[in-house]
Amino acid sequence: GSLADILTIFKQHQINLTKIQSVPIIGKPSEYSIHVDVEWRQRKQYDQALKVVLRQVRNLNILGEYKKANIQFS
């Protein structure tokens, strides 16, 4: 389905999904808002993924953008 297509786009662009949440849209039976938290290492891949996703969805709201941190523990 549509969700699988979107998730595949993120995978193809090496975008890590850390959270996926599906929320029903009130008043629109069988329609859902999908909320995802993503991590990316290369901005170019993230931007390319968003361009492809935008062609597949009715609406896209970006609530925050986060580059994956490189944390080293001593």
matplotlib code that plots the C-alpha trace (Angstrom):
import matplotlib.pyplot as plt

x = [0.0, 0.8, 2.6, 4.9, 5.8, 6.7, 8.8, 10.6, 11.5, 13.1, 15.0, 16.3, 17.8, 19.3, 17.0, 16.5, 13.0, 13.1, 9.3, 6.2, 2.7, -0.6, -3.4, -7.0, -8.1, -11.4, -14.3, -12.3, -13.0, -10.1, -7.7, -4.7, -2.1, 1.3, 3.9, 7.5, 10.7, 13.7, 17.5, 19.8, 23.5, 23.7, 21.5, 21.5, 19.9, 17.4, 16.4, 16.1, 13.9, 11.6, 11.3, 10.1, 7.8, 6.2, 5.0, 3.3, 1.4, -1.4, 0.2, 3.6, 4.3, 7.9, 7.9, 11.6, 14.8, 17.6, 20.9, 22.1, 24.6, 27.9, 28.2, 31.3, 31.3, 34.6]
y = [0.0, 3.7, 3.5, 0.8, 2.9, 5.8, 3.7, 2.2, 5.7, 6.4, 3.1, 3.7, 7.0, 5.6, 7.5, 5.8, 5.8, 5.9, 6.2, 5.5, 6.5, 6.1, 8.5, 8.3, 11.6, 12.6, 12.8, 10.9, 7.2, 5.0, 8.0, 8.3, 10.8, 9.1, 10.7, 9.6, 10.5, 10.1, 10.4, 11.1, 11.4, 13.2, 16.2, 15.5, 12.1, 13.5, 16.3, 13.8, 11.5, 14.4, 15.3, 11.8, 11.6, 14.9, 13.4, 10.5, 12.3, 14.8, 16.8, 16.8, 18.7, 18.8, 19.4, 19.2, 18.1, 16.3, 15.1, 11.9, 12.7, 10.9, 10.4, 8.6, 7.3, 7.0]
z = [0.0, 0.1, 3.5, 2.3, -0.7, 1.4, 3.8, 0.9, -0.4, 3.0, 2.9, -0.6, 0.5, 3.7, 6.0, 9.4, 10.8, 14.6, 15.1, 13.1, 14.3, 12.4, 13.5, 12.0, 10.4, 12.0, 9.5, 6.8, 7.1, 6.0, 5.9, 8.3, 9.1, 9.4, 11.8, 11.5, 13.2, 10.9, 11.2, 8.3, 7.9, 4.5, 3.8, 0.1, 0.6, 3.0, 0.5, -2.4, -0.3, 0.6, -3.1, -4.0, -1.0, -1.9, -5.2, -3.3, -0.5, -0.2, 2.6, 4.3, 7.5, 8.8, 12.5, 12.9, 11.1, 12.9, 11.6, 13.2, 15.9, 16.3, 20.0, 21.3, 24.9, 26.7]

ax = plt.figure().add_subplot(projection="3d")
ax.plot(x, y, z, "-o")
ax.set_aspect("equal")
plt.show()
